[in-house]
Structures are given as structure tokens and as C-alpha cells.
Amino acid sequence: MNKKNVIIGSLLVLYTILGAHFCLADNVVIEADKQSYNEKENMTHFEGNVKVSSKDITIKGPKALMKINSGNKPEYAVFYNNPVATKVTATSRSQIKANIMRLSLLDNLVKAEGNADMEISEDKATAISMKSNTQDFDMVNNVIIARGNVEIKYKDLNTRSSEARISVDKSGKPQKVELQGSARLVQGKNIVNADNFIYNPVTDEIIANGNTHSVTLLDDLTQVAVWANIQEYNKANGSLMTSGNVKIDYKGYVAFGPKATLIKDSRSPKPNRIVFLGRSRIREGTREVEANRIEITLNPKNFSAEGNVKTKFTQIQSYKSKPKDKRKKVNPDQDKRKKSLEEQEFRKKYPVIEKPVEDEPLNNLD
């Protein structure tokens, strides 16, 4: 039993990702309905209500096996049939679920496969949760890599992506979140789509990179839509800096430029000014204005332009011009032939019967 305790104790070190740094304890308890050791295969099997516990960490599952290498050291372990790893402290509760958990003791890696679900709660409220097809835990570099239909909820953020990479400190708190592949981020009434995201939970800064498109819903329920190569949001000052092929659409204003910054209103966390720098242009109806600097105010709605300002109007019809006659023109010769044919058809159907001329009486010669 002592050998088994050492094996399980080594495995538990890998679960530092669940919370505070875990130091290997002497008291490790292994419970199962059945335990067997195959010396030829150097494999230990656990079946039926498998439970491994030490201090505040518990792993439960119906089945598990552990491989011991030729040096009589634990090599890997596999937990089957929806195992659950849980860590409980005075202020937090962390949990990982999956169809299968694979633990590589030599590489210090944990892999949760199939419906992987991680959740960390603080003061009985969920602080962060992540669902994906697989989740890899690198215990050396303190990195979690999730792949396939990744969904993350953290504070007021909800994200979706093909892949996510989360760097954590020794206490398990996230320091950096990277989303890759058709990523989508929702924060309150703001929605951002991009190829990639980098989120800093410490500073609350978000950088969206590649084919970015964001929509911000204002207090009056109108929308500000932004397209750009890069969008950088700083929650502390409420600014959104955009660069690279910037396009902004707001209530009939469509503006283009190399760089633009959305600046929040002092009375609201929502933006109220948009400043374009560099050669930019703004279009409203048939009017288009080009300038070195354009500033748009959302409420009240207006804009100003500075620096080599040019204005042009497009698609304007002169008041002297007459509206075009859209009726189809008829060729006169063709019209005559048509009438002639119609007359011939009429005569065939309704022929004219001429009355015979009677002989006139001879006048009296007298």
C-alpha cells in the first residue's frame, strides 16, 4: 500500500492548477471497491467508487489505472468514465470534469479529454469557468490550453473560440488569456469578433487582432459598429483605440481612416466622441468630407473636420433635367405593319358582302 500512496501523491502535485500551490502531504488515502496490481505490466488497477484524497484535494471516478516504469517510478495515470477532480479551501472551490483524464508524470502534464469542464468558485460564486473538447494543463509553465468549441466565462466576459491559452500564477489566478480562431467576446452589451484576442485580467485590457468587428449598444439603444485590423480596449479609461482600415458606422455616418479612438462620456461608460487621425473621410447621404482630422460627437450627433478639408456631393440630379420617359419607344414602320396585319385578320374573320347592283329603269325617252 505504501507504493500506491507514493504514486497517488505524485499525481496530486499536478493538480496545483485547481488552486493554491499544493505541497505533497504524507497522508494520502486511496479508496476503491477493488484494487489490483499487475507486476508483469507494472500496472495498478482501481475499480468501483475510486476516490483519492489528500488535504483539500479529491479525485473521484469509477475506474483508474497507473503505470510504473522500469525505474519503479510512476509514469502515467488514466482516470476513466467521467472522473471529477475537486479542491476545496476556506474561500474557494475548484473542479475539473471530463470523460477521461490522462496524467503524464514525467512531463508534468494533465489532459482532460471529452466534454472537459473547469470551474473555479470564490465565496460560493463562480469566478471562472471553461468548457471545451479537451484541456491540457502544463504544470511546469502554469499554462492551460483548451481546444475545440472553447467557451469561457470570467467576471462579465463571455468568450467563444477554437482554442484558448490561459496563463496562471501559483495561486491559480489567470494572468493572461489568449483566444485563437474565429473568436468572439461579449462584455455586457458590447460584442467583438476577431481572429485572435489577448486579454489581461490584471489590467482589464483587451486586444482584438485580425478582421475585427465590434458592436457597442449605447444608452439610447443605438449602435456603433466598428471594423478594423486591430482594436484595443482599456476598461480603466473606457477608451477603444482602433488601427488599420478603420470603418465606423453610426446613425447614417460612415467614416473611414487609418486610426480612430472612441472616447467615453464623463457621465457614462459608453463612448460619446470618435476621433479619426490621418487622412480620413466621412460620408452622410450624398455628402462626403475628407480631412486630416475628423471628430464625431454621438450625442448630440454632429461632426467637425480639420486640415485640408475637401467636400464633394455625389449622385445629384439637376433641377433642369426632365425625368426620363421609361415607356418603350415604338418603331413607326413596325407599328404600321402590325396594324395592317390586324386589319387583314379582321377581314378574314368578317368578310364584307357587297350588295348586287340592280338594273336601273330606263328613263322615258319622251
C-alpha positions in Angstrom: 0.0 0.0 0.0 2.9 2.3 0.6 3.9 2.2 -3.0 0.4 3.1 -4.1 0.4 6.1 -1.7 3.6 7.4 -3.3 2.1 7.1 -6.8 -1.1 8.9 -6.0 0.8 11.6 -4.0 2.8 12.3 -7.1 -0.3 12.6 -9.2 -1.9 15.1 -6.8 1.0 17.5 -7.3 -0.2 18.0 -10.9 -3.5 19.5 -9.7 -1.9 22.8 -8.5 -3.9 24.3 -11.4 -7.0 23.9 -9.3 -6.0 26.5 -6.8 -3.3 27.3 -4.3 0.1 25.6 -4.7 0.0 22.1 -3.3 2.8 20.5 -1.4 2.9 16.8 -1.2 1.4 15.5 2.0 2.2 12.4 3.9 -1.4 11.3 4.4 -2.8 10.1 1.0 -5.9 8.0 1.1 -6.9 5.7 -1.7 -10.4 4.1 -1.7 -11.9 1.7 -4.2 -14.2 -1.3 -4.3 -11.3 -3.2 -6.0 -7.6 -2.7 -6.3 -5.2 -4.9 -8.2 -1.5 -4.8 -9.2 -0.1 -6.5 -12.3 3.6 -6.9 -11.6 4.3 -8.1 -15.2 2.8 -5.0 -16.7 3.8 -2.7 -13.8 0.2 -1.5 -13.8 -2.1 -0.8 -10.9 -5.9 -1.0 -11.4 -8.6 0.6 -9.4 -12.3 -0.1 -10.0 -15.5 0.9 -8.3 -16.0 4.2 -6.5 -12.4 5.2 -6.8 -11.5 8.1 -4.5 -8.1 9.6 -4.0 -7.9 12.3 -1.3 -5.2 14.3 0.4 -5.6 17.5 2.4 -8.2 19.6 0.4 -7.9 17.7 -3.0 -10.1 14.8 -4.1 -10.3 12.8 -7.3 -13.3 10.6 -7.8 -14.2 8.2 -10.6 -15.4 4.7 -11.3 -12.1 3.4 -12.8 -8.4 4.3 -12.9 -5.1 2.7 -13.7 -1.5 3.8 -13.2 1.7 2.7 -15.0 5.0 2.3 -13.2 8.2 2.4 -15.3 11.2 0.2 -15.2 12.8 2.5 -12.6 9.9 1.8 -10.3 8.6 5.3 -10.7 5.1 6.4 -11.7 4.9 7.1 -15.4 1.3 8.0 -16.1 -2.2 7.5 -14.8 -5.6 7.4 -16.5 -9.0 8.0 -14.9 -12.0 6.8 -17.0 -15.8 7.2 -17.1 -16.2 10.9 -16.2 -13.8 11.5 -13.3 -14.0 14.6 -11.2 -11.1 16.4 -9.5 -12.0 18.9 -6.7 -10.1 21.2 -4.5 -11.9 23.0 -1.6 -10.4 25.7 0.6 -11.9 28.1 3.1 -12.7 30.7 0.4 -12.7 28.8 -2.9 -13.8 25.6 -4.7 -12.2 24.4 -7.9 -13.3 21.5 -10.1 -12.4 19.7 -13.3 -14.7 17.2 -15.1 -14.1 15.2 -18.3 -14.8 11.9 -19.9 -11.2 10.8 -19.4 -8.2 12.4 -17.5 -4.7 11.5 -18.5 -1.8 12.4 -16.2 1.8 12.3 -17.5 4.0 12.2 -14.5 7.3 12.5 -16.5 6.2 15.6 -18.4 4.0 17.1 -15.6 1.0 17.3 -17.9 -2.6 16.7 -17.3 -5.0 16.2 -20.2 -8.8 16.2 -19.8 -10.5 14.7 -22.8 -14.1 14.8 -23.9 -16.5 17.4 -22.5 -13.8 19.0 -20.4 -15.3 21.4 -17.9 -13.3 23.5 -15.4 -14.9 25.8 -12.8 -13.4 27.9 -10.0 -15.7 29.5 -7.4 -14.8 32.1 -4.8 -17.1 32.9 -1.9 -19.6 30.5 -3.3 -19.8 32.4 -6.6 -18.4 31.2 -9.9 -15.3 33.2 -10.7 -14.2 31.5 -13.9 -15.5 28.5 -16.0 -14.2 27.0 -19.2 -15.7 24.3 -21.4 -14.0 22.6 -24.4 -13.4 19.4 -26.1 -10.0 19.0 -24.5 -8.0 20.8 -21.8 -4.2 20.4 -21.3 -2.6 21.5 -18.0 1.1 22.3 -18.2 2.2 22.2 -14.6 5.8 23.4 -15.4 4.8 26.6 -17.2 1.5 27.1 -15.4 -0.5 27.1 -18.7 -3.9 25.7 -19.6 -4.6 25.0 -23.3 -8.2 24.3 -24.3 -9.1 23.1 -27.8 -12.3 22.7 -29.7 -15.5 24.7 -29.1 -14.0 26.6 -26.2 -16.3 28.7 -24.0 -15.0 30.8 -21.2 -16.9 32.8 -18.6 -14.9 35.2 -16.5 -16.4 38.0 -14.5 -18.6 39.9 -17.1 -16.8 38.3 -20.1 -18.2 35.5 -22.2 -15.9 34.2 -25.0 -16.0 31.6 -27.7 -13.1 30.4 -29.8 -11.5 27.4 -31.5 -8.6 27.5 -29.0 -7.7 29.2 -25.8 -4.5 29.6 -23.8 -4.6 30.7 -20.2 -1.5 31.5 -18.1 -2.0 31.4 -14.3 0.1 32.2 -11.3 0.9 29.8 -8.5 -2.4 30.6 -6.7 -4.3 29.5 -9.9 -5.5 33.1 -10.8 -5.4 33.9 -14.5 -2.8 36.4 -15.6 -3.3 36.2 -19.4 -5.9 34.8 -21.7 -5.3 34.2 -25.4 -8.2 33.3 -27.8 -7.4 32.0 -31.3 -9.5 31.0 -34.3 -12.9 32.7 -35.1 -13.0 34.2 -31.6 -16.0 36.1 -30.2 -16.1 38.2 -27.0 -19.2 39.5 -25.3 -19.0 42.0 -22.4 -22.3 43.5 -21.3 -23.9 45.0 -24.4 -20.6 45.0 -26.4 -19.8 42.3 -28.9 -16.4 41.8 -30.6 -15.4 39.3 -33.3 -11.8 38.8 -34.3 -9.3 36.2 -35.5 -7.4 36.4 -32.1 -7.8 38.1 -28.7 -5.4 38.8 -25.9 -7.0 39.6 -22.5 -5.1 40.8 -19.4 -7.3 40.1 -16.3 -5.0 42.2 -14.1 -5.3 45.5 -16.1 -8.6 44.6 -17.8 -7.2 45.4 -21.2 -8.4 43.6 -24.4 -6.6 43.5 -27.7 -8.5 42.1 -30.7 -6.4 41.3 -33.8 -7.3 40.4 -37.4 -10.6 41.1 -39.1 -12.1 42.7 -36.1 -15.7 43.8 -35.9 -17.3 45.2 -32.8 -20.8 46.5 -32.0 -21.5 48.7 -29.0 -25.0 49.4 -27.8 -25.4 52.9 -26.5 -27.8 54.1 -23.7 -30.4 55.2 -26.3 -30.2 51.7 -27.8 -28.5 52.9 -31.0 -25.4 51.0 -32.2 -21.8 52.0 -33.1 -20.3 49.4 -35.4 -16.5 49.3 -35.8 -14.3 47.4 -38.3 -10.5 47.5 -38.1 -7.4 45.3 -38.2 -6.7 45.9 -34.5 -9.0 47.1 -31.7 -7.6 47.8 -28.2 -10.0 48.3 -25.3 -8.9 49.8 -21.9 -11.6 49.4 -19.3 -9.9 51.7 -16.8 -10.3 54.8 -19.0 -13.1 53.5 -21.2 -11.2 54.1 -24.5 -11.2 52.0 -27.6 -8.3 52.5 -29.9 -8.5 51.1 -33.5 -6.0 51.0 -36.3 -5.7 49.6 -39.8 -8.5 50.1 -42.4 -10.9 51.5 -39.8 -14.5 51.9 -40.7 -17.2 53.2 -38.2 -20.9 53.3 -38.9 -23.3 55.3 -36.6 -26.8 56.6 -37.4 -26.1 57.5 -41.1 -22.5 58.5 -40.6 -20.0 56.1 -42.3 -16.4 57.1 -41.6 -13.1 55.7 -42.8 -9.5 56.2 -41.8 -6.1 54.7 -40.7 -6.7 55.3 -37.0 -9.6 56.2 -34.7 -10.2 56.4 -31.0 -13.6 56.1 -29.2 -13.7 58.2 -26.1 -16.2 57.7 -23.3 -18.6 60.3 -21.9 -17.7 61.5 -18.4 -21.3 60.8 -17.4 -21.5 57.3 -18.9 -19.1 54.3 -19.6 -20.3 54.4 -23.2 -18.4 56.4 -25.9 -19.6 59.8 -26.9 -16.7 61.0 -29.2 -14.9 59.4 -32.1 -11.6 61.0 -33.3 -10.1 60.0 -36.6 -6.4 60.8 -37.2 -4.6 60.7 -40.5 -6.2 61.2 -43.8 -9.9 60.3 -43.2 -13.3 60.7 -44.7 -16.9 60.7 -43.5 -20.0 60.2 -45.6 -23.6 61.2 -44.9 -26.1 60.8 -47.7 -24.8 62.4 -50.8 -22.1 64.4 -49.0 -18.6 63.2 -48.4 -16.0 65.1 -46.4 -12.2 64.4 -46.4 -9.8 65.8 -43.9 -6.7 65.2 -41.8 -8.7 65.0 -38.6 -12.4 64.2 -38.1 -14.2 64.3 -34.8 -17.7 62.8 -34.4 -20.0 63.5 -31.5 -22.6 60.9 -30.9 -25.0 62.9 -28.6 -25.8 65.5 -30.0 -25.0 64.0 -33.4 -22.6 66.1 -35.4 -19.0 66.1 -36.7 -16.2 68.5 -37.4 -13.3 68.3 -39.9 -9.9 69.9 -39.8 -6.8 70.0 -42.1 -7.0 70.3 -45.9 -10.8 69.7 -45.8 -12.5 68.7 -49.1 -16.2 68.2 -49.6 -18.0 66.7 -52.5 -21.5 65.8 -53.4 -22.4 62.7 -55.4 -25.4 61.4 -57.4 -27.1 64.8 -57.6 -29.7 65.4 -60.4 -30.0 68.9 -61.9 -33.4 70.5 -61.3 -33.5 71.5 -65.0 -33.2 67.9 -66.2 -36.5 66.3 -67.1 -37.4 62.9 -65.9 -36.7 60.2 -68.3 -39.6 58.6 -70.2 -39.4 55.0 -69.2 -42.1 53.9 -71.8 -40.9 51.7 -74.6 -40.4 53.5 -77.9 -42.3 52.1 -80.9 -40.9 52.0 -84.4 -43.4 53.7 -86.7 -42.9 51.3 -89.6 -43.3 48.4 -87.3 -46.5 49.9 -85.9 -48.0 50.2 -89.4 -47.2 46.6 -90.3 -48.8 45.5 -87.1 -52.0 47.4 -87.8 -52.1 46.1 -91.4 -51.8 42.5 -90.2 -54.5 43.1 -87.6 -56.8 44.5 -90.3 -56.2 41.5 -92.6 -57.1 39.1 -89.9 -60.2 41.1 -89.2 -61.3 40.9 -92.8 -60.7 37.2 -92.9 -63.0 36.6 -90.0 -65.6 39.2 -91.0 -65.6 39.4 -94.9 -67.6 42.3 -96.5 -70.6 41.1 -98.5 -71.2 43.6 -101.4 -74.9 44.2 -102.4 -75.5 43.4 -106.2 -76.3 46.4 -108.4 -79.8 46.4 -109.8 -80.6 47.5 -113.3 -81.7 51.0 -113.3 -85.1 51.6 -115.1 -84.9 53.1 -118.5 -85.8 56.6 -118.5 -88.7 57.7 -120.6 -87.2 58.9 -123.8 -90.0 61.2 -124.2 
